[in-house]
Amino acid sequence: MSHFSGVLQLTDLDDFITPSQECIKPVKVEKKVAGSRGGAKIQIEEDGSYIEENDLGEKKKLEKVSDSFRLILHFVGCITSAETILIEQQSNQQIYKILREKEEKKDDPPFIVFSVAIQPIISLSARYKLTPEVTARKLVTFFKKLGADLVLDLKIAEDLSILEQQQEFLNRYRERKEGQKHPGPILSSSCPGWICYAEKTHGSWILNNISRYTLNNIIANLIAFPTLKNHPKLEASREDFYSDVIECRDVDCVVTSLEIQEMIENEDFKVDFQSLEETDLDTLVPGPAELIVNTGSGSGGYSDHVFRAAAGQIFSKEISSIQYTTLKNQDFMEVSLEQDGRVLLKFCIANGFRNIQNLVQKMKRKRCDYDFVEIMACPSGCLNGGAQLRPEGEQTSKELITWLQEQYTNMKTCLPEENVLLNKVVSAWFQGDLEKRQHHLYTEYHEVEKMTNALAIKW
């Protein structure tokens, strides 16, 4: 029996259809009687349900799988059985277990740290009708009531991730030889869903284009120490993020916005979240405990920051504002830097698997002239992540996403280069050791051999 949290569901499997789509059981194929002229047709209703119509015009609504997260993952070929077991260890039940251990081991209790990404904070702020800043401070109070010793946000880790991806892009761009054929874009590496898809679907030919920088919540953990995190589960289960020296993972446990909501509303805790006192976020070094975000997209703004850095350091062009051109849909946008009619830089943001697949096909045909692409597996990016809270009442998904994006845009910002706390943390952590920096901040990707499996058939 699966040990996933009851609130955990996989969404956005295929954004050809609609966000927050639930998995549909494969239709049982029955033998047709002689003389049948065609197979059944399947149409998608406005509410996302699937209707099967046979050649006689008879319609039948297809049954949905209600709670089999493991079946869904296997059905789309995302994870193996071994990975399923690892992901099952990432849940709020694991947090409860660690909190109980702290109560039992009073002489030598574990030191518990929560690090929380900005996207779940904004998602929870929508549910409890609070500002993101107030929501963050109430989350600190809630986690510390449970037994947390520190509660951190991911701004320092995100800033370090952006700066390293900037430098990686600059290095690769400068290695190009004049007259050389375009080598294809550098693809961002901050989305674990995209990385999983690339490794298991396309393999080595595309992995060389992906940034080697480690995912930012792994960095947050390494900066602090083993922690409990609210961030994607797949990355926490990667063998690359396991230390043989201390025999533990870089991330101990990962929970989602849905699971945090379940914890808040758990009858055993009886928490009125809106009435909780507010407690400032903790910091690793002395400095202001503010909730600050980066400019650009709600997924971290990687494209904006790398574009601005490349324009300034390669072409001596100062960019004050960046305006993207929307192409086929709102989740596929591009921006370019031009001079005298010549394109110097061309960047793109591609969210959702529909756009990712189109981008990959362009790369395969050697027709992709982007220099850098910010890629996120979920439509609308991380603010609309699969485990974020869903709309309530009459609110539509589109209205919720618009609200989340507005909240993010209106928050206080700080460029990574101007983050004073980041400089202090990096200096204390690496102490000028370049080998240590390379070891901790960069990773490798692995092509996964495809299995001949009926469940891996593309529908």
Buried (B, 14 or more C-beta within 10 A) or exposed (E): EEEBBEBBBBBBBEBEBBBBBBBBEEBEEEEEEEEEEEEBEEEEEEEBEBEBEBEEEEEEEEEEBEBBBBBBBBBBBBBBEEBBEBBBBBBBBBBBEBBEEBEEEEEEEBEBBBBBBBBBBBBBBBBBEBBBBBBBBBBBBBBBEBBBBBBBBBBBBBBBBBBBBBBBBBEBBEEEEEEEEEBBBBBBBBBBBBBBBBBBBBBEEBBEBBBBBBBBBBBBBBBBEBBBBBBBBBBBBBEEBBEEEEEEBBBBBBBBBBBBBBBBBEEEEEBEBEEBEBBBBBBBEEBEBBBBBBBBBBBBBBBBBBBBBBBEBBEEBEBEEBEBEEBEEEBBBBBBBEEEEEEBBBBBBBBBBBBBBBBBEBBEEEEBBBBBBBBBBBBBBBBBBBBBBBBEEEEEBEEBBEBBBEBBEEBEBBBBBEBEBBBBBBEEBBEEEEEEBEEBBBBEBBBBEEEEEEEEEEE
